[in-house]
């Protein structure tokens, strides 16, 4: 286990002279540093030398990721959900769901078949800041009656209520990824089943896209609905998942403690590439970058793609009519962070626009809770003051020390962008 190296407390040095008083004062300043600034990993890697070279505390690390013009990213993802924009405009492949060939593609996922029921899979897209995450939230979803307000319900609750007319009873809607609040989806997959004869692909699309309140607002859509084998499960049958993170390249400097540092996408790409190289030999234990992992759950991940590059967000057509909805749709969106993080700022996306972004694409067999956001934040922290160590993420991963990783980057920049099934 990694240990924090903290200097002796104030008063441990002699005060016989002015020089010793000055030393004591220096010790006092060092002693108040956050452990992440003085951490030493098991392999001898030291904060300030091999990682976290800037010795930023959690407040500074959070501000470095937060304090950027996010409005352009939020608008782009919202337009993607509506079908008015596409990831191809950033130089990426389109967001899509890939099924194996055959009528029963992705059917089992290790689950037994069920007779007398019809199972459907659908591509699901939604604007993350408008919902309270994907997963059912008992504290708010039981009260959801279809009257939609941003953040009032989960995506799961909105789907269940919309599909109630064709389901013989209310059931969970499994998803390829249970995204946190604020995270959008451009190509997630949901599965549902019913014994009702009234259910059909066309009816599912109509109920969600045309009849539900979030569907009418263009914040939730389903498409490419297909009937699958009865044992298909959107979560357990998935072979790999793809996420895209769009980080505004320029800083806004609205917060007093924001460190000033330029980011080079080539360095970020170089740091991320080590993950894929390592996974060619063996998967990586990503415990250090995850948050809220249940005891006993595996934290091993196999990365297939990990890359970064610069891009420009496409300019929206017209006169920017979306601006009227910015404050309403994203009102109250706050970063979802672990309880141990020292900083939790509301992200203001309404005052600055910017089109230069650093795009980070990650594809892996699985992702743990908040793993991508912590990985992105840690990578940009290391790239900002690069010490030349391409394996810095691997060092932190091997230590399993969460204090060595940065607090999660804003959820606003993350989108679920695809899934592949056996």
C-alpha positions in Angstrom: 0.0 0.0 0.0 1.3 3.4 -0.9 2.2 5.7 2.0 2.1 9.5 2.3 5.4 11.1 3.2 4.6 14.1 5.5 7.3 16.2 7.1 7.5 16.6 11.0 4.9 18.9 12.5 5.5 22.5 13.2 7.7 23.1 16.3 9.8 20.0 15.8 12.8 22.2 14.7 14.9 24.4 16.9 13.8 28.0 17.3 17.2 29.2 18.6 17.7 31.5 15.6 15.9 33.4 12.8 17.1 30.7 10.4 15.5 27.9 12.4 12.3 29.9 12.6 12.2 30.2 8.8 12.8 26.4 8.6 9.9 25.8 10.9 7.7 28.1 8.8 8.6 26.1 5.7 7.8 22.9 7.5 4.4 24.3 8.5 3.6 25.0 4.9 4.7 21.6 3.7 2.9 19.8 6.6 -0.4 21.3 5.4 -0.1 19.8 1.9 -2.7 17.3 0.8 -1.4 13.7 0.8 -1.6 13.6 -3.0 1.1 16.2 -3.1 3.6 14.1 -1.0 2.5 10.6 -1.9 5.1 7.9 -2.5 4.1 4.7 -4.3 5.3 1.2 -3.6 7.7 1.3 -6.5 9.3 4.5 -5.2 7.5 6.9 -7.6 7.1 10.2 -5.8 4.5 13.0 -6.3 6.3 15.9 -7.9 8.8 13.7 -9.7 7.2 10.7 -11.4 3.6 11.8 -11.2 1.6 14.9 -10.3 4.7 16.9 -11.2 2.9 20.2 -10.5 2.0 19.0 -7.0 -1.6 20.1 -7.5 -4.0 19.4 -4.7 -7.5 18.1 -5.5 -9.0 21.6 -5.7 -6.4 22.6 -8.3 -6.8 19.3 -10.2 -10.6 19.7 -10.3 -10.3 23.4 -11.4 -7.9 22.5 -14.2 -10.6 20.2 -15.7 -13.7 22.2 -14.7 -12.6 25.8 -15.6 -13.2 25.6 -19.4 -15.8 26.8 -21.8 -18.2 23.8 -21.8 -21.2 25.3 -23.7 -20.0 24.2 -27.1 -19.5 20.5 -26.0 -23.0 20.5 -24.3 -24.6 21.8 -27.5 -22.8 19.4 -29.7 -23.9 16.3 -27.8 -27.4 17.7 -27.6 -27.5 18.1 -31.4 -26.1 14.5 -31.8 -29.0 13.2 -29.7 -31.5 15.1 -32.0 -29.8 13.7 -35.1 -28.5 17.1 -36.2 -24.8 16.3 -35.7 -22.6 13.2 -35.8 -19.3 12.1 -34.3 -17.9 11.9 -37.9 -17.7 15.7 -37.8 -15.0 15.3 -35.2 -13.0 12.8 -37.3 -14.4 9.7 -35.4 -16.4 6.8 -36.7 -20.2 7.1 -36.2 -21.8 6.1 -32.9 -23.3 2.6 -33.5 -24.3 -0.7 -32.0 -22.6 -3.7 -33.6 -24.3 -7.1 -33.4 -22.7 -10.3 -34.5 -24.1 -11.8 -37.7 -27.2 -14.0 -37.5 -30.7 -13.6 -36.4 -29.8 -14.6 -32.8 -26.9 -12.2 -32.6 -25.9 -11.3 -29.0 -28.8 -13.4 -27.8 -27.6 -15.2 -24.7 -24.8 -13.4 -22.9 -24.6 -16.5 -20.8 -28.3 -16.4 -19.9 -30.9 -19.2 -20.5 -33.7 -18.8 -23.0 -37.2 -17.8 -21.9 -40.2 -19.2 -23.7 -43.4 -17.2 -24.4 -41.8 -13.8 -24.4 -40.6 -11.3 -27.0 -37.4 -9.5 -26.5 -36.3 -6.3 -28.3 -33.0 -4.4 -28.5 -32.9 -0.7 -29.3 -30.3 2.0 -29.9 -30.9 4.6 -27.2 -29.6 8.2 -27.3 -30.1 10.8 -24.6 -28.9 14.2 -23.4 -27.2 13.4 -20.1 -27.6 16.8 -18.3 -31.4 16.5 -18.7 -31.6 13.3 -16.6 -30.6 12.0 -13.2 -28.3 9.4 -14.7 -29.5 6.2 -16.5 -30.1 3.9 -13.5 -33.4 3.8 -11.7 -33.3 6.2 -8.7 -35.9 5.2 -6.1 -35.8 8.5 -4.3 -37.1 10.4 -7.3 -38.4 8.0 -9.9 -41.3 6.6 -7.9 -42.8 10.1 -8.1 -42.2 10.6 -11.8 -45.5 10.9 -13.6 -44.3 11.9 -17.0 -44.2 15.6 -16.3 -40.7 16.2 -17.4 -38.3 18.7 -15.9 -34.5 18.5 -16.4 -33.0 16.2 -13.8 -36.3 15.1 -12.4 -36.0 11.4 -13.4 -33.6 8.8 -14.6 -33.5 7.6 -18.2 -34.7 4.2 -17.1 -37.8 5.8 -15.5 -38.6 7.8 -18.6 -38.3 4.7 -20.7 -40.4 2.6 -18.4 -43.2 5.1 -18.2 -43.2 5.7 -22.0 -43.4 2.0 -22.8 -46.0 1.1 -20.2 -48.8 0.8 -22.9 -47.0 -2.1 -24.6 -45.5 -3.9 -21.5 -47.6 -6.4 -19.6 -46.1 -4.9 -16.5 -43.4 -2.4 -15.5 -40.0 -3.9 -15.8 -36.3 -2.7 -15.7 -34.7 -1.7 -19.0 -31.2 -3.1 -19.0 -28.6 -1.0 -20.7 -25.1 -1.5 -22.2 -23.9 1.3 -19.9 -25.4 2.8 -16.7 -24.1 6.3 -17.1 -23.8 8.8 -14.3 -25.8 12.0 -14.1 -24.6 14.4 -16.8 -23.2 11.8 -19.1 -24.8 11.5 -22.5 -25.4 8.5 -24.7 -25.1 8.6 -28.5 -25.4 4.8 -29.1 -26.2 2.9 -26.0 -28.3 -0.3 -26.3 -31.3 -1.1 -24.1 -33.3 -4.3 -24.0 -36.8 -5.0 -23.0 -39.3 -7.8 -23.1 -43.0 -8.4 -22.9 -45.5 -11.2 -23.3 -47.9 -8.7 -24.8 -48.8 -9.2 -28.5 -49.2 -5.4 -28.8 -45.5 -4.7 -28.8 -43.7 -4.0 -32.0 -40.6 -2.1 -33.1 -42.6 0.7 -34.7 -44.7 1.1 -31.6 -41.7 1.3 -29.3 -40.2 4.1 -31.3 -43.4 6.0 -31.5 -44.1 5.8 -27.8 -40.6 7.1 -26.8 -39.9 9.5 -29.6 -43.3 11.0 -30.3 -45.4 10.5 -27.2 -43.1 10.9 -24.2 -42.2 14.4 -22.9 -38.4 14.0 -23.2 -38.9 12.5 -26.6 -40.9 15.4 -27.8 -38.1 17.7 -26.5 -35.5 15.8 -28.5 -33.7 14.8 -25.3 -34.4 11.0 -25.5 -34.7 8.8 -28.6 -34.7 5.2 -29.5 -34.1 3.9 -33.0 -33.0 0.7 -34.9 -35.3 -1.4 -32.8 -35.0 -5.1 -33.5 -36.4 -8.3 -32.1 -33.7 -10.6 -30.7 -33.4 -13.9 -29.1 -35.4 -14.3 -25.9 -32.2 -14.5 -23.7 -30.6 -11.2 -25.0 -29.5 -8.9 -22.2 -28.1 -5.5 -23.2 -25.6 -5.5 -20.2 -24.3 -9.0 -20.0 -24.1 -9.8 -23.7 -21.8 -6.8 -24.5 -18.3 -7.6 -25.6 -16.9 -4.1 -25.7 -18.0 -0.5 -25.0 -16.9 2.7 -26.5 -16.8 6.2 -24.9 -15.8 9.6 -26.2 -14.7 12.5 -24.1 -14.6 16.0 -25.5 -12.4 18.4 -23.5 -12.4 22.1 -24.3 -8.7 22.8 -25.1 -8.7 26.4 -23.8 -9.1 27.5 -20.2 -11.6 30.0 -19.0 -9.9 31.1 -15.7 -13.1 31.8 -13.8 -11.7 30.2 -10.7 -8.9 31.7 -8.6 -7.1 28.4 -8.1 -7.1 27.2 -11.7 -3.5 26.2 -12.6 -2.4 27.7 -15.9 -1.0 25.1 -18.3 -1.4 24.3 -22.0 -2.4 20.9 -23.2 -0.9 19.0 -26.2 -3.1 16.3 -27.6 0.0 14.5 -28.9 1.3 14.1 -25.3 -2.1 12.9 -24.1 -2.2 10.4 -26.9 1.3 9.2 -26.0 0.3 8.7 -22.3 -2.9 6.8 -23.2 -1.2 4.6 -25.8 0.6 2.8 -22.9 -2.7 1.3 -21.8 -3.3 -0.5 -25.1 0.3 -1.7 -25.2 0.1 -3.1 -21.8 -3.2 -4.8 -22.5 -1.6 -6.7 -25.4 0.1 -8.8 -22.7 -2.4 -8.7 -19.9 -5.4 -6.7 -18.7 -4.9 -3.8 -16.2 -6.2 -3.5 -12.7 -7.8 0.0 -12.8 -8.8 0.1 -9.1 -6.9 3.4 -8.6 -9.1 5.2 -11.2 -12.5 3.8 -10.1 -14.8 5.2 -7.5 -17.5 3.4 -5.5 -16.5 -0.1 -6.6 -18.5 -2.7 -4.6 -16.3 -5.0 -2.4 -15.2 -8.1 -4.3 -16.0 -6.8 -7.7 -13.2 -7.2 -10.2 -11.4 -4.0 -11.4 -9.5 -5.5 -14.3 -10.0 -3.8 -17.7 -8.8 -4.7 -21.2 -8.3 -1.6 -23.4 -8.6 -2.0 -27.1 -8.5 1.7 -28.1 -7.1 4.6 -26.1 -6.2 7.7 -28.1 -6.5 11.5 -28.3 -6.4 14.2 -31.0 -7.4 17.7 -31.5 -10.7 18.6 -33.3 -13.1 21.5 -33.9 -16.7 21.4 -32.9 -19.0 22.0 -35.9 -20.8 25.3 -35.9 -24.5 24.9 -35.3 -26.7 26.0 -38.2 -28.9 29.1 -37.9 -28.6 31.7 -35.2 -27.9 29.5 -32.3 -31.5 28.9 -31.1 -30.3 26.4 -28.6 -29.0 29.2 -26.4 -32.5 29.9 -25.2 -32.6 26.5 -23.6 -29.0 26.4 -22.1 -29.8 27.6 -18.6 -33.1 25.6 -18.4 -31.8 22.2 -19.7 -28.5 22.3 -17.7 -29.7 24.1 -14.6 -28.4 22.6 -11.4 -26.0 20.2 -13.2 -23.2 19.6 -10.7 -20.2 17.3 -11.0 -20.8 13.9 -9.5 -17.7 13.3 -7.4 -16.6 10.9 -4.7 -17.1 12.0 -1.1 -13.4 12.2 -0.5 -12.8 14.9 -3.2 -12.2 18.3 -1.8 -13.9 20.4 -4.5 -17.3 20.3 -6.1 -18.1 23.3 -8.3 -21.1 24.1 -10.4 -20.1 24.2 -14.0 -21.2 27.4 -15.8 -21.5 26.7 -19.5 -23.5 29.8 -20.5 -21.0 32.6 -20.8 -18.2 31.4 -23.1 -18.2 29.5 -26.4 -15.3 27.6 -27.8 -14.9 25.1 -30.6 -11.4 23.8 -30.1 -11.5 20.5 -28.2 -9.3 17.5 -27.4 -11.1 14.3 -28.2 -10.3 11.2 -26.2 -11.7 7.9 -27.5 -11.6 4.8 -25.2 -12.8 1.3 -26.1 -12.6 -1.6 -23.6 -14.4 -4.7 -22.5 -15.8 -2.9 -19.4 -15.6 0.3 -17.5 -15.9 0.8 -13.8 -17.8 3.6 -12.1 -16.2 7.0 -12.8 -13.2 5.3 -14.3 -13.2 7.2 -17.5 -13.6 10.6 -15.9 -10.8 9.9 -13.4 -8.6 8.5 -16.1 -9.2 11.6 -18.3 -8.5 14.0 -15.4 -5.3 12.2 -14.4 -4.1 12.0 -18.0 -4.5 15.8 -18.6 -2.9 16.5 -15.2 0.2 14.5 -16.3 0.2 15.9 -19.8 0.0 19.5 -18.5 3.4 19.2 -16.9 4.8 16.2 -18.7 7.8 14.5 -17.0 8.6 12.3 -20.0 7.2 9.1 -18.4 4.9 7.3 -20.9 4.0 4.7 -18.3 2.8 7.1 -15.6 -0.8 5.8 -15.8 0.5 2.2 -15.4 2.5 3.2 -12.3 -0.6 4.6 -10.7 -2.7 1.6 -11.8 -0.1 -0.8 -10.2 -0.1 1.1 -7.0 -3.9 0.7 -6.6 -3.7 4.0 -4.8 -6.7 6.2 -5.5 -5.1 9.3 -4.0 -2.5 9.2 -6.8 -5.3 9.7 -9.4 -7.1 13.0 -10.1 -10.7 13.7 -9.1 -13.2 12.9 -11.8 -13.4 15.2 -14.8 -16.8 16.8 -15.5 -19.5 14.4 -16.6 -20.7 17.0 -19.2 -17.8 16.0 -21.6 -18.5 12.3 -21.7 -20.7 10.3 -24.1 -21.4 6.6 -24.5 -20.6 6.1 -28.2 -21.1 2.5 -29.0 -21.2 -1.1 -28.0 -20.3 -4.4 -29.6 -22.0 -7.8 -29.0 -21.0 -11.3 -29.6 
